[in-house]
Amino acid sequence: MPTRQHFFFARLRWLRFFVVNSVLFVAFVAVCTTSQTPPPPFRIISLIPAVTEMLFAVGAGPQVVAVSSFDRYPPEVSKLQRVGALLDPDVERILSLRPDLVIVYGSQSDLRAQLDRARIPTYIYRHAGLADVTMTLQQIGERVGHSREASGLVKSIQSRIDAVRQRVAGRGRPRTLIVFDREALTLRGIYASGGYGFVHDMVDAAGGEDVFADVKQEAVQATTELILARRPDVILELRGDPVAADMKAKEIGVWRALTSLPAVQNSRIYFLDQQTTVVPGPRVAEGVELIARALHPDVFK
């Protein structure tokens, strides 16, 4: 027959069981709470055109309330408010829109400090290589509540770029001068791609060899003397703004002054004015395909 002592030890065991499990439960709840991602934002401001494209591409367009002065794609951005850009962000307007996420450049330290003081979350963006485009796309998708859509888009982009790499594999890689800016109708003020950054990587994926691959920076200020020394097989001019056909012909004609260049002798000067070649956003695979068609036209007949 149970004694009073038996009841005492039974109650002690039950109390110990209750305390231990209560502690474990509280710890479990605490871990779950701290590991939860923040709720997706519903009032996003993007100061980076490439990231604006990403937001719309993953289905977060309805969450965007304002964009930069330079955003043009997709067409829906034409209806949104403009809040400045890299060098001239309109802080007062940004704050008045009550955003719950602002996407800024890494170099915008003053703006970031003001947003921090206002307790407005930020996503910090930095230019980098082609692989970083899909990484940023995945991160943005997760941050705004569209992780699944971002993952699908990343796979599609990688698949298209891999398909281009396969098509040009084993073929000669033309030495390519990649120009993204110069003074109109002259060979002054030439800025070319160096051996770092997404433009360099796009040309590499498209089967070209950057003539400034050894210069580990995004941009090279190239004189005609330097270009003559590098002897490119192809000159590839990239622009984000549309250029009229007659102006393209004139700009291409300017290069004919450098008669000793293989690119000039073989008429391999191309002028591509599609944003897909200069914006590190979700359309980069299209940009790689366009560049590959210029570098290896026989492969894409």
N, C-alpha and C positions, 0 to 999 in steps of 0.2 A: 504494500500500500504506500503511495507517494507520501513523503514526509514534507514538512514545511521547508526543509533544506533543499529538497528536490525542486520544489516550486521556485525557490529563490534562484538556484542556478539556471533553471529553465528561462526565467524572466531575464536573467543577466545575459544569457546567450542570445535571446531575441532582441534585447536592447542593443547588443553589440552588432548584430546583423543589420538592424535598422540604421544605426549610425554610419556604419561602413558604406552601406548601399546609398544612403542619402548623400554622403560625401562624393561618391563616385558619380551619382546622378548630377549633382551640382557642377562637378568638374566637366562632365560630358556636355552639359548645356553651355557652360562657359566656352569650351573649345568650339562648339558649333556656332555660337554667336560671334566669336572673334574671327572665325574662318569664313564667314559669309562675305560675299562680294557686295560692294555698295549697290544700292538700287540704281537701275539705269537712268541716265539723265533724260529730261524731256524738254529742256531748253538749252540747246547746244549752239555755241558760236565758234566758227572755224575761221582762223586767220591764214590758213594754208590751203591753197587751191587743190593740191594733191590729196589732202585729207578730206576736203569737202567732197571730192569725187568718191572717195572710199565710203564715206557716210551714206551717200545716196546709193552706191553700188550694193551695200549690204542691207538696204531697206530702212535706214535710219533717217531718210530725207525729211519725213514729217516732224522729226525732233529738232531740226535745224531752224533757228530763228534769225540768224544773221551770218554774213560771210565777209570776206575781205574785198577790197576794192578791185582786185585782179581776178576774181572768180568769174568764169564764163561757162563752165560745164559742170553738171548737165544744164539744159535750158531752164529748168525749174529755179535755178539760183537767181534768175533775172527778177523774180518777184520778191526776193528777200532784201532786208536792210543791209547796208554796207557800213562797216565799222573800221575803215582804215586798213592798214596792212603792216608789213614788217617794220617800217621806219616811222609810220605815223598812225599808230592805233588810237582810235577815239575812245579813250577810257570812260569818259562821261556817258557816252552812248552805250558802251558795253555794259556798264553798271546799271543803266536805266532799263535794260532789257531783262534784268534779273535772271541771268543764265545759271544753270546748275553744272555746266562744264564749258570751259573755254580752251580751245586747242591753240597753242602758241608755239612759236619758234624757240629753240633753246637759247638763242641769243637775246631774247626779249626779257632781260632780267628786271628792268624797271616795271614793265607791265606785270610780270609774274609777282613782284613784291606787292604791287597795289591789289592784285587779285587775292593774294594770300591774306592781306589785311582785311579784305572784305569777306574772307572765308568762302571764296568761290573756288571750287576744284579746277585744276588744270591738267591737260595732257600735254607733255612737252615733246615737240617734234624736232628731229635733227636730220639733215640730208645725209645720206650714206650710199651704200651700194645697192645693186639690183636685188640681192637677197633680202635687204632690209625693207624693201617695199612690201613684200608679202608678210614679213614679220610685223610691220606696222599695221598692215591691214587686219591681221589676226588680232592684234592687241586692241585696236579700235573697235572691232566687232564685239569682242568680249566686254569692253568697257561700256558700250552703249546698248548692250542687251541683244546683240545679233551675232552671237558666236557661231551658230550653225551655218548661217548664210556666209559669214566670212570664211569659214573652213572650206565650204564648197567653192567659193570664188578663188581662194588661194590654190586649191588643187587644179582648177581650170587654167589659171595663169601659168602655173608651173608646167602643166601638161603641154600647153601651146609653145612655151619657150623650149622645152625639151624636144618637141617635134622639130623645131627649127634647127636646134643643135644637131640632131640626127641627120637632117637633110643636107647640111653643109659639112658634116664630118668627113674627113679625109680629103677635102678639096684644098687648093691653095688659099692661103689667107692674105688677101691684098693689104698692103700697107696703107692705112687710111688716116688722112688728116680730117679731124672732126671739128668743124668750125661752128660756133654757136653765136658769134657776134663779130661785127666789124663795121667800119664806117661805110655808109652806102656808096656804092659804085667806086670804091677805092680798095686798095690792099693795105690800108692803114687801120690801126686799132684792132688788130685781129686777136680774138680770144678763142683758143682751141681747148679741147678736152685733154686733160692729162691722164695719168695712169691710175686715177682713183675716182670713184663715184659711179652713179647708176648709168650715165651716158657711156662712159668707157665700158662698163659691163654689158650694156646692150649691144654695142658694136662687137664685142668679143663673142657674145652668144650668137650674133648674126653671121659669124665667120670672118670677121675682119681683125686686123692687127693694128692697134693704135700706134701711130708713129711717135707719140709722146708717152708710151706706156712706161718708160723708165723714169718719168717725172711724176713722183708720187704726190700729186695734188690734183684738185678737180679742174682747175683752169690754168692755162699757160698763155702768157702774152707773147704771141709768136710774130717775129719779124719775117719779111720775105726772105732774108738771108738764112734764117733758121729753117724756114720751110724748104728752101732750095737744098739745104744740107740734108734734110730728112728724106727727100725724094719720095713723096707719097705716090702710090699707084692709083689711089682714089681720093678725090676731095669730096667730102660730104658736108654740106651746109644744112644745119638744122635750125628751124625757126618755129616759134609757137603761134605766130600770127600769119594769116593768109597773105600771100604775095601774088600779085597779078602776073599772068603768064608772060607779058612783055617785059616786066621788071625782072622776072626770073632769068629770062634770056640775057638781059643786060648784065645782071650780076654774075652769071656764069661766064659771060664774055670778058669780064675784068681779069679773070685768071689766065687768059691766053697770053698775057704779057710775060708769064713765066714759062717760056717755050721749052726749057730743058726738063721740065717735070714730066715723068711718065704719065701722070694723070691728065695733063694737058695734051700730050702727044697722042694719047689713046682716047681722048674725049670722054674721060670718066669723071666728070664733075656733076654732082647731083645736088639739087636744092629741094629739101623736104620741108614743107611748111605745115605739118600736122602736129597738133599738141601732143599726140601720143608718143612722139619721139623726145619730148623735152619735159614732160610732167611725170614725176615718179608716182603715179597713181595706179588705179586698177586696169588701165588700158595699156600698160607697158608691153604686154605680149603683142598687141597690135603694132606698137612701135618697133619691136624687134623684128617682126615679120616684114615691115616696110623697109627697114634697113637691109635685111637679108636679101630682099628682092633687088635692091640697088647694087649690092656687092656681088651677088651671084644670080644674075638674071637668067642664065641658062638652066638653073636648077628649078626655077619657079615659072617656067613657060607653061 
